[in-house]
Amino acid sequence: MSLPVKRKAFAYIVRDRRLVVLIHPGHPEAGIQVPAGTMRDGESPEEAVIREATEETGLSGLEPVRLLGVARRDMSDFGRDEIHERHFFQLSCDGPVPESWRSYEHDPADGGPPIAFDFRWAPLDNLPPLVAGHDRFVPVLLRLLEADERS
């Protein structure tokens, strides 16, 4: 039996070599994450990452910079009989952003009540451990940022 595949979009929102990370204040066991979520039927990965990042962070002016890569992850270690096909993007944010903030996702995929997220900027050179493979493409991101700085 093959496991169902859920398509996911992950947002690495970057500014000044810092990355937006989040925690669920009511569920600290969920670990430190980046904004991410499930793609809707017919939605492109680029559309999904902007929608998910905007819904979760409350930020406007998010723009895709580049696709960093796609990876599959078996979620059985989290008690889920499914595979995530994860699309990781670097995003930019041109508008003003505080150092830390709370935002609420008002339309969660499971249809439940609004979900609170606490966000902050974390230095890419001293990133806290991210949960469940959320850091999968951080090394790629760092290499590309260094290449951008050299050119």
PLY file of the C-alpha trace (Angstrom):
ply
format ascii 1.0
element vertex 151
property float x
property float y
property float z
element edge 150
property int vertex1
property int vertex2
end_header
0.00 0.00 0.00
1.38 3.38 -0.95
0.92 6.34 1.33
-1.08 9.39 0.18
0.99 12.38 -0.94
0.15 15.87 0.32
1.67 18.79 -1.58
3.11 21.47 0.72
4.65 24.92 0.22
7.36 26.21 2.58
8.40 29.87 2.87
11.90 31.02 3.73
11.19 34.75 4.21
14.62 36.38 4.21
15.88 39.86 4.99
19.40 40.94 5.99
20.56 37.29 6.34
17.71 36.62 8.77
14.86 34.14 8.43
11.29 34.40 9.72
10.58 31.52 12.14
7.50 30.74 14.19
6.22 28.84 17.17
2.68 27.83 18.10
2.27 29.52 21.52
-0.36 26.99 22.60
1.70 24.03 21.37
5.41 24.51 22.10
5.94 20.79 21.41
5.33 21.61 17.72
8.84 23.10 17.64
10.29 25.98 15.69
9.03 26.16 12.11
8.89 28.31 9.01
5.57 29.36 7.44
4.18 26.45 5.42
0.97 24.77 4.43
-0.98 22.53 2.11
-1.49 23.42 -1.53
-5.08 23.62 -2.71
-6.33 21.67 -5.73
-5.30 23.48 -8.90
-2.98 25.85 -7.03
0.61 26.23 -8.21
3.43 25.94 -5.67
4.20 29.67 -6.17
0.59 30.67 -5.50
0.43 28.37 -2.47
3.60 29.67 -0.83
2.49 33.31 -1.11
-1.02 32.48 0.15
0.21 30.37 3.08
2.94 32.81 4.11
0.53 35.77 3.93
-2.23 33.94 5.85
0.13 32.81 8.62
2.37 35.88 9.02
-0.13 38.64 8.27
2.58 40.30 6.16
1.85 41.98 2.86
4.22 42.51 -0.03
5.68 39.00 -0.01
7.29 38.07 -3.31
8.83 34.80 -4.49
12.56 35.10 -5.16
13.26 31.51 -6.22
12.40 27.88 -5.75
15.11 26.33 -3.58
14.09 22.73 -4.14
11.51 20.00 -3.73
11.81 17.09 -1.29
9.61 14.29 -0.06
9.28 13.46 3.64
7.57 10.48 5.25
5.54 11.85 8.18
5.12 8.53 10.03
7.48 9.76 12.77
4.73 12.28 13.59
1.99 9.64 13.56
0.78 10.55 10.08
0.45 7.92 7.38
1.30 10.30 4.55
4.15 11.63 2.46
4.73 15.37 2.13
5.96 16.65 -1.21
7.52 19.89 -0.02
8.28 22.88 -2.26
10.69 25.31 -0.56
10.83 28.93 -1.71
12.87 31.97 -0.80
10.56 34.97 -0.39
11.31 38.65 0.03
9.30 41.14 2.04
9.68 44.79 1.16
7.32 46.28 3.72
8.04 47.16 7.34
8.23 44.13 9.64
8.67 44.20 13.42
11.38 42.16 15.16
8.69 39.87 16.59
4.90 39.68 16.30
1.83 37.49 16.78
-0.47 36.68 13.91
-3.51 34.46 13.49
-4.40 32.18 10.61
-8.16 32.68 10.35
-8.85 29.98 7.74
-6.84 26.89 8.75
-6.90 23.92 6.34
-8.64 21.71 8.93
-11.50 24.22 9.26
-10.86 24.71 12.97
-10.67 27.93 14.97
-8.02 30.57 14.23
-4.46 29.47 14.99
-2.01 31.81 16.75
1.60 32.00 15.61
4.46 33.92 17.24
7.03 35.10 14.72
10.55 36.44 14.99
13.60 36.99 12.84
16.41 34.44 13.37
19.96 34.97 12.05
20.72 32.47 9.31
24.27 32.08 10.63
22.94 31.01 14.06
19.58 29.43 13.25
17.78 27.56 16.05
16.97 23.91 15.27
13.88 23.68 13.08
11.44 20.78 13.41
10.61 17.97 10.97
12.87 18.93 8.08
11.83 22.58 7.93
15.57 23.33 7.60
16.01 20.99 4.58
16.99 23.74 2.13
18.71 26.20 4.49
22.18 25.12 3.23
21.04 25.75 -0.36
19.65 29.15 0.67
22.94 30.10 2.35
24.99 29.12 -0.72
22.72 31.15 -3.01
22.79 34.19 -0.71
26.59 34.05 -0.62
26.70 33.81 -4.41
24.33 36.81 -4.65
26.59 38.81 -2.32
29.66 38.04 -4.48
28.01 39.18 -7.71
0 1
1 2
2 3
3 4
4 5
5 6
6 7
7 8
8 9
9 10
10 11
11 12
12 13
13 14
14 15
15 16
16 17
17 18
18 19
19 20
20 21
21 22
22 23
23 24
24 25
25 26
26 27
27 28
28 29
29 30
30 31
31 32
32 33
33 34
34 35
35 36
36 37
37 38
38 39
39 40
40 41
41 42
42 43
43 44
44 45
45 46
46 47
47 48
48 49
49 50
50 51
51 52
52 53
53 54
54 55
55 56
56 57
57 58
58 59
59 60
60 61
61 62
62 63
63 64
64 65
65 66
66 67
67 68
68 69
69 70
70 71
71 72
72 73
73 74
74 75
75 76
76 77
77 78
78 79
79 80
80 81
81 82
82 83
83 84
84 85
85 86
86 87
87 88
88 89
89 90
90 91
91 92
92 93
93 94
94 95
95 96
96 97
97 98
98 99
99 100
100 101
101 102
102 103
103 104
104 105
105 106
106 107
107 108
108 109
109 110
110 111
111 112
112 113
113 114
114 115
115 116
116 117
117 118
118 119
119 120
120 121
121 122
122 123
123 124
124 125
125 126
126 127
127 128
128 129
129 130
130 131
131 132
132 133
133 134
134 135
135 136
136 137
137 138
138 139
139 140
140 141
141 142
142 143
143 144
144 145
145 146
146 147
147 148
148 149
149 150
